[in-house]
Amino acid sequence: MRPAWSIVAVVWVTLGVAYGLYFSFPIFFVPLLEEFHWSRGLTAGALSVSTVVQGILSPLVGALIDRFGTRPVIVVGVLLLAGSAALTATVQTPWELYLYTGVIGAMGMVCLGWVPMGVLVARWFSERRGRMVGIAFSGMGIGIFVIGPLAQWLIAHWGWRAASVALGVGGLLALLPLVWRFARDPDPRVRPGPRSGATAPAGTAAAGGHSETTGSWSEGRAPLPPAAPTSPTLKEAMASRAFWALAAAYLFTPLAVFPVFTHQVAFAVDLGFPPMFAASVFGVMGLMSSVGRVVFGLLADRVGGPVAATISFGCTAGGALALLLLETSPRPAWLVVYALLFGLGFGARGPIITSMATDLFGGRRFGAIYGLMNTGNGLGSAIGPWFGGVVHDVSGSYRVAFLASVVFSVMGAACFWLARRRLA
């Protein structure tokens, strides 16, 4: 396997395990409510705190990546995330849930999530980044598809505390050897290949071209295109409309997603569906998100980020509307429609934003630029879970939260059109 493609595989597996663990929160949400009888807003607030912490730490993580590289940051993330799952098993009070899930778990995820993995893939591929990021990030959905139902099975047979420990230990054993061995940046003397991810030493031709050292042309091959001359600074990026538009897209995306995502299992159980069935629907939604990341990553490369993002937001809005119909007509078919549509849109915008941001701001300071841009994602993700819980606590229904998801989908799509992807 070529080195760059091995990076795609490592990112795929790492994100699958990490996000499968992190996004199992909706599965644990129900037994937490049953045992402690906390309000839904209070309980879901742990996930909100987590995303606030991730948003605050994203610029710092981006700066650390620029200084030390991606591997040390990712290794620390594995240790923190596994420790968070083990500590969560000891929760007795809300502040412990907030500390273990909202702070320690968040620190682990920000070191394993969009920022380091987006930078890692961007450093290995110079073209077709939307496609490559989409493929690599599709592991997130597979992780949800596998770990969601697995978490429910473990809870049903062992209890939620033992299930949390088992998932944490399993994640540690699966990820630590993998990232320690393979999660590495390319040699700085080597430039990423323009298409497949193959690399060529700086000053020589990758697939033919003129060699700086020999002064000759390789036979019958086109010269390697020169590297992009621009490398914007953080200040220059922040002075552009595109930066703020993509940051706003990162804000509205989780506002459209997390009021629905966090409460989907509890919503289905409230309507009388068995917990294992609800967890299975949750898993199917995750599986479809893997399809969506690849499909919309390819679509972004072909027709542009704004078009791909708009279609994906249409899927998100359609899934939320399916749940609204489920409330008035509780038939399993509406849950299936929800899983298919919402899953296709879930996570699709991240690869598109990563690709657009790399095209516009890629360079030596990209880690810091992308990390700061990701703070919008942290803020939106913080409000979303809490908002859905409070809406239910106040009204006894998720109706307003699901309608808000549709509105935020429209607003998020508009942001992509304000930050048009630069044509090659």
N, C-alpha and C positions, 0 to 999 in steps of 0.2 A: 504494500500500500504506500502511495506517495505520502511524504511527510505532511503536506497540507491537508490531505484527505483524512489522515489519522487524527488531525486536530478536529476536524468536523465530527468524527466518530466520538472523540473524547468529550467534546462539548455536548453532543447529543446525549450520551449516557449520563454525564454529570448533571445536566439540566433536568433530565428525566427523573433521576433519583432525588435531587434537591427540591425541585418543585412538586414532585409527588408527595414528599414529606411535608413541605410547607403548606401546600394547598389541600392537605387532608384535614385542615381545620374545620371545614363545614361538616365533615363526618364526626369529629369529636365534639362539635358544637351541641349536638342533641344530647349525648350523655352528660355533658357539663351542665346543661340546663336541668336535666332530670335529677342530678345529684345535689346541686347547690341551690337551685331555684332562684338564680340571679335573673335580673331583667335581660332581655335580648340585647338591648343597647349596651349595657354594661359588659356583657360577655363578648359580644362582637367587637367591643372597643379594644380588646387585646390585639386584634388584627389591625385595627386602625393605628394603634400606637406603634405596631411593628412597621407599618409603612411610613409613618412619620420619621421614625429612626432611620429607615432606609433612605428616605429622601434627604435627610440631614447629612448622612454619611456618604452619599453618592459622590459629591465633589471631592471629598477627602480620599475615597477609594480610587477615584480617577487619578488624582495627583500621586498617590502611592504607586499605582500601576506605572505611571510615566517615570517614576524614580527607580522602582525596584523590579519592575516586570510583573507579569500576571501570575506566575506560579506561586510565589510566596503568599500572595493575597488569597488565591483560591484554596491553598492548603489550610490557611487559618479559617477560612469559611467552612470547610468540611468539619473541622474540630468544633467550631462554635455551634453549627447546626445540629450535629449529633448530640452535643452536650445539652442543647436546648430541649430536644425531645426527651432525653433521660430525666432532666430536671422537671419537666412538665408533669411527669408521672407522680410527683410529690405534692402537687398543688392542693392547698386547702383554702386559700383566700384569694380574692380578686387581684391583690397587688402581686402575689406570686405568679399568677397567670400572666399578668402584664409584664413582669420582669423576665420570666423565662421565655414566653412566646414573643412579647412585644419588644424586648430589648435584645436579649441574647440571641434569640432566633433571627431577629432582624439583622443583627451584626453578621451572622453567618450567611444569610441570604444575600446581603449586599456585596459580600465578598465572593459569592458564587453566581450572581445573577446577571442581569442585562449588561451592566457596565463592564466587568472583566471579560465576560464571554463575547460581548459585542466587539470590544477592542481586540481580543485574541483572534477572532475570525477576520476582522478587518485588516489586521497586520499580515495575515497569510494569503489574502486574496486581493488582487488589485482591480478585478472586473467581476461583473455578475455577482456583486455582493448581496443583492436582494435574494437571489437564488440560494447562495451558500448559507447566509444567515437563516433563511427560511428552513433549509434542510437541517442545519445544526440545532436550531431552536425547536424543531418539531419534536425533539425528545421530551420536551416539557409535557406535551399532551399524552404521550405514551406513558410517562410516569404517573400522571393523574389517572389514566385508564387502568393501570395495574394496581397502584397503591391505594386508590380510593376504595374499591371493593375489598382489597386485602385488609385495609384498616378496619372496615366494618366487620369482616369475618373475625379478625383478631379481637375486636371489642365484644362481639357476641359470644365468643368462646373463652376469652381470658379476662375480659374487663378492659376498660379504657386505659387504666394505668399501665398494666402489663403490655398492652398493645403499643403504647407510646414508647416504652423502653425498647421493645423488640424492633420497632421501626428505626429508632435512633441508632442502635447497635448495628443493625443491618446496613443502614446508610453509611456508617463509618467504615465498615469492613469492605463495602463495595467501592467507595470513592477514594479513600486515602491512598491506596497503592496506585490507583489509576492516575490521579492527578499528579502525584509525586513523580511518576515516571514520564508522563506524556504531555502534561499541560505546560508548554513552553513557548516562548516567543521565537520567531525566526531569527536566524543569525543576522545581525545588523549589516553584515557585508553582503547579504543576499536579498534580492528584491523579489517580492511575490510575483508568481507567474500571472500573465494577463487573463488567462481563461480557466484552466483546470486546477490552478493552485500549484503547479510545478514552479520551482524556483531556479534562479540563475545567479551566479556570483556577480556582484557589482563590477561593471567594467567588462563583462563578457556577454555573449549572446546566449539566451536561454534556448531558443529553438532556431538557431541561425542568427545572422546579423553581424554587425561589425564588432570586432574585439578590440578593446582599448589597448590590450597588452600585446597582441600580435599584429595589429594594424590590418588584418585581413577580413574578408567577408566569408561566412560559411556558405557553402555551395547551395544555390537554389532556394534559399530561405529569405524571408523578409526581415529587415532589421527590427530589433526590439524597440518599441516606442519609448521615448524618454520619460523619466519620472515626472510627475506633476510638479511644476516649479513653486507652487504656492503652499505655504504652511501657515494658516492664519493663527494668530494668537487668540487667547481667550477674550481679550478686550475687543479685538476686531470682530470676532464671532458675535459677541453681545451687541455690537453696533448694527447688526443686520436684522431685517425683518424676519428672515427665514429662521434664525435661531429662536426667536420668541414665538413664532408660529408653531414650530416643532415642540417647544416646551409646553405651549398651550395644548397641543394635540396630546402630549403625555399627560396633561392634567385631565382633560375631558374623557380620555379613554377609560381610565379606571372608575371615573364617576358613572360612566355608562355600564360598566361591567360588574363592579364589586357589590353594589346593593343587591344584585341578583345572585351572583356567584356565591357569596358568603352564606346566604339564607336559603339556597335552593333545596337542600336536603330537609331542613326544618319545615319549609313551606310544603313539600310533598308529604312529609309525615303528618303535618297538621291536617291535611286533606284526607288522611286515612290510608295512604300508601305504606306498605311495609318498609322498614328501614333498609333492608338489603336491596329491595327493588330501587329505592331512591338512590342508594349508593351506586348501584349498577348504572342508572341513568347518568349520574355524576361521572362515572367512568367513561361512558360512551361520549359524553360531552368532551371529556379530555382527549379521547381518541380522535374525535373530529377536529379538535384544535390542532393536532399534528398535521392532519390533511390540510387544514386552512393555512397554516404557516407556510407549508411548501407551495400550495397553489397560489396564495397571494404574493409570496416571494417571487415566484415565476412571473406572475401577472404584473408585478411592479417593474420587473426588468423589461417586460414587453411593451406595456402601455403606459407606464409611469406610476409613481407612488400615489398621487391624488386619486386616480381612477380606482386602483386596487383598494385603497383605504376606504373609499366611499362605498364600494360594494361590500366590503367586510363589515362596515358599520350598519349597512342594511340587514346583514345577517344577525347582528347583535340585537337590533331593534325588533326584527321578526321573532327572535327567540323570546324576548321580553313580552311581546304581545301574545305569544303562544301560552305563556304562563298566566296572563290575564284571562285568557279564554278558559284555561284550566280551572280557574277559581269559580267560574260560573257553570262549567261543564267538566267535572272531574273525571275525565277519561284518560287512560294511559296513552292514547295516541297523541294527545297534546304534549305530554312529557317527551315523547319520541321526537316530535317536531321541534320542541325546545332544544333537546340535546343536539340534533343535527344542525340547526341554524345557529344557535348561540355558540356551539362548539366550533363551527367553521370560523366565526369571527373572533373567538377568544384567543388572544395572544397574537393575532395576525398583524396588528399595527406595530408591535415592537420591531420585528425585522424590517418593516418598511421604513420606520423612523431611523433605524440604525443605518440602513443603506443610504437614505437621503442625507443624513447627517454626515456620513463618511464622504460622500461625493462633494458636499459643500465645505466641510471643515476638516477633512482628513489631513493629518500631518503630525508633527512632533507633539503638539499640544492637544491632540484629539481626546486623550483620556480625560483631561480636566474639562474640556468643552462638553463632552458627552456626559460626564458625571454631573455637571451643573445643570444641563438640560434635563437630566433625569429627576431633578428635584420636583418638577411638576408631577411626575408619576407618583412620587412619594406622597405629595399633598392630596392628590385625587384619590389614591388608594387608602389614605387615612380617613377621609371623609366618607367614602362609599360604604364600608361595612357598618360603621356606626350609624350612618344615616338610615340604612335599611332596618336596623334593629330599633331605632327610636321611632320610626314611622309605624312599625308594628306595635310597639309599646303604647303609643298614643292612640292609634286608630283601630288596633286589633286586626289589621290587614296590611299586606305588602303592596296594595294597589298603587298608591302614590309613588312608592319607590320604583316600581316597574315602569310606570308612565314616565318618570324622570329619566330612566335609562334611555328611552326613545328620544327624549329631548336632547340629552347629552350626546347621543350618537350623531344627531344632526350637527351639533356644534363642533364635535370632534372632526367630522368629515370636512367642514368648512376650513379648519385650520390647515389641513394638508394642501388645499388649493392656494392658501396664502404663502406656502413654502414650496413652490413648485420645484420639482427635481430638475437639476441642471442636466441638459442634454449632452450626450457624449460628442 
